[in-house]
């Protein structure tokens, strides 16, 4: 296995060229909270672009790392199953970067059959995982009967739901700031693609899936977070795990604060109404609906509102022109990551409320 610090150096050198529109804080430049989070990420996972793209907003990056660590990495819930859930959600959201990344992770864990199936879109043959992956794909469908019972042990429920929701958020951010593959040159490589994916998974991921991560120790979550009452409806599903609950409570608080500081109130209301009417479907290829929906706003707000609306409901439609229109507004550069994160989080919390309406416990004998 490649040593953790060397793995991070390689990723640190490759990341800036793959990120679009922004430059993350480098490892050598990191100070304060960013430095603390980077050190823990290096020790327990790896400095991947979907995390480092948040580094210009330290409290946001710490909150994203908190929900990543406590939902996706920590505890004794099957890491292979969580990787598979991440890939299934990413496939449903048409995020090839994330599907590829988690297929690589599964190769690193030795699950080549599962990795190849998920990367290619073929049915998964593992009977123990099939119901869980069907549930993960159905999290975009609030009326699906598959949501009525999460096929896992009750103690694993918060981590599986947290993993699914995390990637509904991450997929949107990746659509805006990253390309189609975590490895340059992978698309279109034909038969060599699987070999490269397996080699990369072994190089960067081997051993990570078996490395224990103790719950409740995420950097940035050690300061007291006021928790009066059961918490927002959007995180009701996490109540069974205090560490997952705290991490998502903190992320919810940070995300709402970003909206209050960086997104005009008229835009927040418009997007809240749009999300309330959304039932998980795709918005199609045209962006005309976004222009029509934002036409009534003051002209200077329309580029930000279109950007945020697309991120929330159709992040696959965010291209360079949408971002350029956003950045043409004076002072918008400092708002790009916060606005994208806020819109991604609001869509994620909309999905979370659907899942919170299905409180049934998982059935014994699941993953």
Secondary structure, DSSP 8 states (H G I E B T S, - for coil): ---HHHHHHHHHHHHHHH--S-----TTT--HHHHHHHHHHHHHS---HHHHTTTTSHHHHHHHHHHIIIIIISSSS-HHHHHHHHHHHHHHTT-HHHHHHHHHHHHHTT-HHHHHHHHHT-----HHHHHHHHHHHHTT-TT-GGGGS-SS-GGGHHHHHHHHHHHHHHHHHHHHH--S-SSTT-TT-TTHHHHHHHHHHHHHHTTTTTS---TT--TT--S-----SS--GGGGGGTT-HHHHHHHHHHHHHHHHHHHHHS-HHHHHHHHHHHHH--S----S--HHHHHHHTTS-HHHHHHHHHHHHHHHHGGG--HHHHHHHHTSTTGGGGHHHHHHHHHHHHHHHHHHHHHT------TT--
